[in-house]
Amino acid sequence: MSNGSSNAVGWFTLLQPAHPREDLFIRTDDPHLGDVVEFWRGNADALTLGRAVLVGFPQDEGVRRNHGRPGAAEAPGQIRHWLYRMPTSDCAADIDLAPGCLLDAGDVRITEDLEDSQNALAEVIAGVLRSGAIPIVLGGGHETAYGHYLGYLAAHKPPGILNIDAHLDVRPFTPGHGHSGSPFRQALEHPSDPLPGNRYVCLGAQAHAVSRQHYAFAREHGCVIHWCAALRNRLLQHFEAERDRLQANGCHIYVTIDADAVHSAEVPGVSAPNVSGLSGVEVTGCARSAGANPMVSSLDVVEINPRHDRDGQSARWGALVMWNFLMGIAVRHEQLTTC
């Protein structure tokens, strides 16, 4: 991995910098995230302990390889569009985001080679984790997750993975390459640093979306599976129980949210629509809880597909997930300052 200097980090060159949107209307009585976000230009001093760092991964080659619906590569821009229109406070919970709480690092520069793009994401994730900041990744397909995992390995931080997903994503390579359905198999079978099976949790798996072979593979490796039917109206309870278990095992917790876990009536614009998924509100509640816990080191949201969205509904939901995670981080900071 590249080393940073006092003025800039070398891996910043792997990123396409983000820029303020010109169509944001500024009102002093109604501040939005777009008014307070800092757009990063490579200054190492901006990577501070506990700061949220937004990274886009506009990649869906893995979805194509997995014979899904392309379009998820367009999600980072659309999620940002709605996120930066959201307020800097949650009045109902009496939470205010501090100025500069969010650093937008831009998007990973994507190449035609998926594996090169994943390695670039890994280098960015590793750099952010080493600084003590909190990476928040906007996918992209779920191939995002393998690059995210490689970043933890590069940073020498053993992760536990909480995946909210209708699928286990432990498919074999096809043909000879990873894809959006294989990231956790790749982590579990990593040649030098395989993820222990009991450190991979899938919450929301759907019986109609999991084959016998994939289920057997996950069970043989000791993975933890919570079926969707058992989680309805109790998702947060199970999420926090598994988070606490991973925390007790000394894991740095990586939360990954696949939008296809949510019912298509709420989140229609995804690579693989789900007609019997989880509640979108329950999932955003998990994001809030994750943000508030100091052992949660990173988050990504994947598989939102703007090409198949309806009035920006799915991208708006992705922005709401991010907003709730940021509000949770604000609570984390408040708890630390009052200790």
Secondary structure, DSSP 8 states (H G I E B T S, - for coil): ---B-SS-BGGGGGEE-----TT----TTS-BHHHH-EE--S-GGG--TT-EEEEEE---HHHHHTT----GGGHHHHHHHHHTTSBSEETTTTEE--TT-EEEEEEE---S-HHHHHHHHHHHHHHHHHHT-EEEEEESSTTHHHHHHHHHHHTT--EEEEEE-SS------SSSS--TT-HHHHHHT-SSS---GGGEEEEEE-GGG--HHHHHHHHHTT-EEEEHHHHTTTHHHHHHHHHHHHHHTT-EEEEEEEGGGB-TTT---BSS--TT-B-HHHHHHHHHHHHH-TTEEEEEEE-B-GGG-STTHHHHHHHHHHHHHHHHHHHHHHHHHH-
